């Protein structure tokens, strides 16, 4: 279920079963995706003023 990013984000594979069991799993996954997207942007952005 985790897909191609499971190698980059192994913790998602570990919590996959919890996601499947949740009634609001789709919203939870969307929230995780938003958070990870933000982290990815921050990792690519060079520090300013240093």
N, C-alpha and C positions, 0 to 999 in steps of 0.2 A: 504493500500500500504506500509506503513512504516514497518510493520512486527513485529517480536517478540521483537525487541529492543525499541519499542515505549515507554515501561515503563521506560527504562533506559535513554532514550533521548527524553523526551516529546516535546521538541521544534521541532523535526522532524515532529511529528504529526501536529503541528501548521502550518508548512510551506509546508505541503504535497500538497495542492492545487496549490501553486506556482510552485512546481516541476512538476506537471502534465501539467501545462500550458506552461512551457518553451519548446522551440524547442530543446534545448541542455540539457534537463533534465537528460538524462542518464549520461552525462559527469559531470553534477553538482552533482548528487548523488554519483558518483564515487569519486569525490573530497571530498565531505563531509565524505564519508566512510574512505578515506585515513587520513583525519584530525582526525577523531574520533579514528582510530586505533593508531595513534601516541599519542594521549592523553591517551589512555588506557595503552600503553607501559610505558609512563612517570609515570602514577599513580602506576604501579606495581614495578617500579624501585626504590630501596631504595636510599636515598640521599647519595652521596659520600663525604667523608671528614668532616662530621659533627658529 
